[in-house]
Amino acid sequence: MMQITDLAQEEKLPPILRLGFRPFFLLGPAFAIIALTLWLLIFYGKINLQPFASGYWWHIHEMIFGFAAAIIAGFLLTAVQTWTGIRSVHGNALFWLIILWLAGRIALLLPTYLPHIMITIIDLSFLPVAAYMLAKPIIAVKQKRNLFFVPLLLMFTLVNGQMHLAFYQGDNTSVQLSGYAGIMLITMLISIIGGRVTPMFTANGSKTEKVANLPWLEISANITLFTIFILYFISPILNLSQQTFGMLFVIAGTLQAYRITRWRPWVTFKIPLLWSLHLALFCIWMALLLLGLSYLFNLFPTNHLWHLLTIGGISGVILAMIARVSLGHTGRPLVVGKLIKFSFLLIFIAAFTRAILPILAPAMTPTFYWLATGFACASFLLFLYRYIPYLIQQRIDGRPG
């Protein structure tokens, strides 16, 4: 492996500022706990807090552009160093990127201290700056394969801008549609990265032969998700029918189910870092399929099913990946103990409680909301309890990073 930094220079930096995964894998889950708790307290009128736009807008926005965006930035700004062999953002530059992300979270939560347009500018700045930091090493080595992650971050920025615009226009429908667009863009990103790493992780962890991806399946699975994203993004203009989305969701769910089944999830049952990832991918294709059938035939309330995708799918993948990446990039064995196994289980229990139980027992929905929030927060708390020492201390193998 290319030596990309000098160890003596590295030791002058606090470990938390040595690579992007360290601060953002810590801040992302911590913020999720705060944001979920505050949202439920706002929703049920337990506290008198008025975030930017509204509590509803803030909840949707912050789980996508606060929590998920932090994890995505941390992951990509770490992975790019491996991809290119060029030192990724670190030190003072990483510190100011963290400050920019934090400024957005604080400004949106406490909006009375700044003009609204200033809050919007601060919030919209994070992803383009992260995209610039990601682009520099990729362009330096002319690595076309990974360059598309840069415009992808800029697409996130456009969706974020659309959410802000919906607030200024007083359009709650566009707020929801923009939120769906953001969720589908994250789902597509998971699908792309999942196609690259899941077969390899599964083969290495289970000591079995790697399953070769089918090019036509990879392309069609990702293009279908991208199409849904685009249609949600332009929906405020075109006003597309639920049936259109229903058909696309069914196709997307079917393709993801076939793809994921080929990766043999049954060989991962004894390996937590693998079964957690496969179970999250199961939640993704199941959510896509159920959403499609519900849009077509009005089977279930879709507002609940979206949480199977966001909690079980997206948050499940996030937990599985940050647990694995944090171990690998701090020089530790890829093995987790009982505490993290329980953390994995709790996020899926939270997804089932939030997405499925309100459909089965609507009268108990408020109770399920409280329980689901408690399970999700407990999952993230367990992760932080175990991983904070890993993220704030230097690598145990003495290598830079």
N, C-alpha and C positions, 0 to 999 in steps of 0.2 A: 504494500500500500504506500502511496505517495506520502512523504512527510510534509504536512502542510503548515505546520507551525512549530516554533521553537519552544521546548518545554520550559526553559528558564523564563521566557517572556510570558508564557501561559500562566505560570505560577504567580505572576504579579496581578492577575485578574482574580476577582472573587469568582468561585466556581459557577455561581448563578448567572454570570455574564459571559460564559465561555461558548455556549451554543444556544440557539433559539429554543430548543425543546425545554431547557431547564426552567426559565421563568414562565413560559406560556403553558407548560403542562402543570405547573403549580397554580398559576393565576386562573386558568380556565375552570377547573373543578371548584376552586374556592369561590369564584364568582357565580358559578351555577348554583351553589348552595344558597348564596345570598339572594340571587335573583328569583329562584323558585320560592323561597320562603316569603320574600317581600310581595311577590305577585299574589300568592294565596291570601296573605293578610290584607292586601288591597282589595282583592276580589270579594272577600267576605266582609269588608268594611271594618276590619279589626284595627287598622291604623289609618290616619289621615295623611296620606302621602300622595303627592301629585307629580308623577314623573313627566318628562317631556311627552307632549301629544296626549297621552292617556295611559292608564294602567294597561289596557288591552294592547295598544300599539307597542308600549314599552316591553311587555312580556314577549310578544312575537319577535320584535326586533332584537332584543338582547340575547335571546337564546340562539339566534342565528348569527348576528353580527357582533355580539359580545363573547359568548361562550364558544360557539363553534369556530368563529373566525380566529380566536386566539389559538385554538388547537391546530387549525389548518396552517396558520402562519408558523407556529412552532415546529410542526412536522416538516413543512416544505423548506424552511430555512435551515433545518438540520440535514434533511435528505440531500439538498443541493451540494453540500460539502462532499458527501459520498459520491454523488453522481459525477462531479466535475474535478475533484481533487484540489479544488481551490478553497481557501479558507472562507467560510461563511461569515455573516455579520456577527460581531462579538464586541465586547468592551463598551465604550461610550456610545457607539452607534446603536447597539442592542439596547442599552439603557434608555436612550431617547425614544426608541420604538416602543418600549414598555410604557414609558411615560405618556406617549401619544395614545396608546390603547386605554390606559387608565383614565386619561383626561376625558375621553369619550364616554366612558362608563359613568364617571362622576357628573359630567355635564348633563347627561340625559336623565340621571336620577334626581339631580337637584337643579332644575332648569331656571330657577328664578334669579340666578346670579349672573347670567350672560344673556345677550340678545339671542333669539331663536336661530337667526341665520348664522351666528357665530358657533352655536352648538352644532348645527348641521355641518358646517365646514370642518370642525374638529373631528366629528364622527366619521365623515366621509374621507378623511385624510389617511387613516390607518392602512387600509388595504392597498392603495396606490403606492405608498411608501414601502410597504412590505413587498409589493410586486417589483419595485425598482431594485430592492436589495436582493431579491431572488433572481432577477434578470441579469445582474452584473456578471456573476461567475458563469452562468449558462451561455451568455453571449461571448464571453472571453474565450471559451473553448469551442464555440460554434456547435453546441449540442442541440440539434434540432428536435430530438426525441422528447426532451423535457421542456422545450421553450413554451409549449402551449399552456403550461401552468400559469404563465405570466398573464396572458389575456383572460384566463379563467378567473384570476383574482380581480381583474378589471371588470369582468362581468358581474362579480359579486358587488363591486362598487356601484355599478349601474342599478342593480336591484335595490341596493341600500338607498341610492338617490331617489328611486321610484317610491320607496316607503316614506321618505321625508317629504317628497312632493305631494303624496296622498294626504299627509297631515296638513300641509299648507292649503290644500284644496278642500279639506274637510270631507274626504271621500273614504269612508270606512270599508267599502267593498274593495277598492284598490289596495288598501292596507292588507287585507286578507289574501288577495291574489298575489301581491308582491311577496308576502310571507311564504305562500306555496311555491312561488318561483325560486326563492332562496333555498327552501328545503329540497327541491328537486335538483338544484345545482349542487348542493352538498351530496345528495344521493348519487349523482353522476360522478362526482369526484371519488366517492367511496368505491363505486363500481370500477372506475378506471384503475385506481391504485390496488383495489382488491384483486383485479385480474392479473396484475403484475406479481403480487406478493403471496396471495393465499395459496395457490398450488405449491409454491416453493416452501412456504412455512409449514404446510401440511406434510409435504414429503419429508422435510428435514426433521420435523418434530416427531413424526410417527414412524420414521425409518422405513418408509415405503417409497415406491417409485413415483416420481413427479408426473402428474397428469398434464399432458400438453394441451394448451388452449386451442380452440378452434377459431381461426381468424374471423370467419363469417359470424360466429356467435358473439365474439367480443365486439365487433363493429356494430352489429344490429342491437345488442343489449344496450350499448352506450348511446347510440344515435336515438333510440326510442326515448330514453330518459332526457336527452338533450332536447328532443322535440317537445316533450311535455313542458320542460322548463321554458322554452321559447314561447309556447302558446300561453302559458300563465303570464309571462312577462308582457305580452301584447294583448292579453285579455281585456284590460280596461278600455282598449280601443275597439276590439273586434266583438267582444261579448259572445264568446264561443259557447256552444251547448254542453251540458253535462254529459250527453251521450258521446260526444267527441272525446272528452277526457276519459270517459269510462272505457271505451275501446282501447285507447292507448295505454291506460293503466293495466288492463288485462294482458295486452301483448307484452308490456314491460315486465309484469310479474311472472308471466309464463317463461319468458326468456331468462330472467334471473334465476328462476327455480331450476330450469334445466341446467344452466351454467353451474350453479352452486352444487347441485346434486352430482355433477361430473367430478367435483373436487373431493368427493367421498367424505362427508362429515362424520360418518360412522367410525372412521379410524381415529378420531380425535377425542373420544369420550373420556379418556384417562389423562388428558393433557389440558389443563385449564386455559393456558394461553392460546390454545387452538379451539377448544369447544366454545369458548366465549366468543371468539370471532365468528365461527360458523353459526352459532345461535343468533348472533346479531344479523348476519346475512340472511338467515331464515326469516327473521322478523321483517326484513326489508322486502323480500319477495312476497311474503304473506300479506303484508300491509298493502303493497301495490295491487295485488290480486283482489283483496277484499274491497279496497277503495274503488277499483274498476267495476266490480260487480254491484257495489252499492250505488255508484253513479248511474249504472245502466238499469238496475231493477229496484232501486230504492230499498235495499235490503236492511242496511244498518245506518245509524247516524254517522256521517263521515267525520264530524268534528272529533269524535272519539278515536276513530281509526287512524287519523293523522298522527295521533300520539303513539300508536304502535310503531309507526315509521320513525318518529323523532326520538322517542325514549328507547324502545327496544332496538331499533335499527341503528340510527345515527349515534346516540349516546352509548349504545352497546359496543359498536365498532370503535368509538373513541376510547372507551375504557380499555378494551382489549389491546388496541394499538399503543396507547401511551404507556400502558404497563410493560409491554414488550420493548418498545423503543427506549424507554428510560433504563431498563436493565441493560440492554445491549450497549447503549452509549455511555454508561457509567462503568463498564467493564465487569458487569455481574453475570452470573449464569442465568439462562432463560428459564427460570423456575420460580413459581410463586407459591406462597404458603396458604394456610387455611383462611387467613384474613382476607386476602385478595380473591380467593375462590368465592368467599361469601359476598364480597363486594360485587363480583360479576353476577352472582345469583340475584342480588338485591335489585340491580338495575332492570333485570328481566321481570322480576316480581312487580316492580314499579310500573313497567310497561303494561303487563297483564291487568294490574289493578286499575290503571288509568284508562286503558283503551277497551278492555273487554268487559270487565265487571259492570260498568255503568250501562252497557247494552243489555246485560243479563238481569240486572236489578236496578232499574232507573230510579226507584224511590230512595236508594241509598247512595246516589251519586255524590252528594257533598262529603259523605264519609270516605268514599273511595278517593276523592280528590286529596283529602288530608293524608290518607294512608299512602297514596302513590308519591306524594311530595316527600313524605317522611322516608319512604324506602329509597327514593332517588338521592336525597340528601345524605342518608346514611351510607349509601354506596360510595359517593364521592368523598365523604369524610374518612371512610376506611382507606380509600386510595391515598388520600393526603397523609394520614397517620403513618402509613407504611413508607410512602415514597418521598415525603419532604426531606428526610435525611439523605436519600440518594440524590435528590435534585440540587441540594445546597452544598454538598461535599464534593471534593474532587474524585475523579475516577479511582477505583480501588486498584487498577492495574498500573497506575502511574503514567498512563498515556495522556496526551492533551485531549481536551474536549469536555 
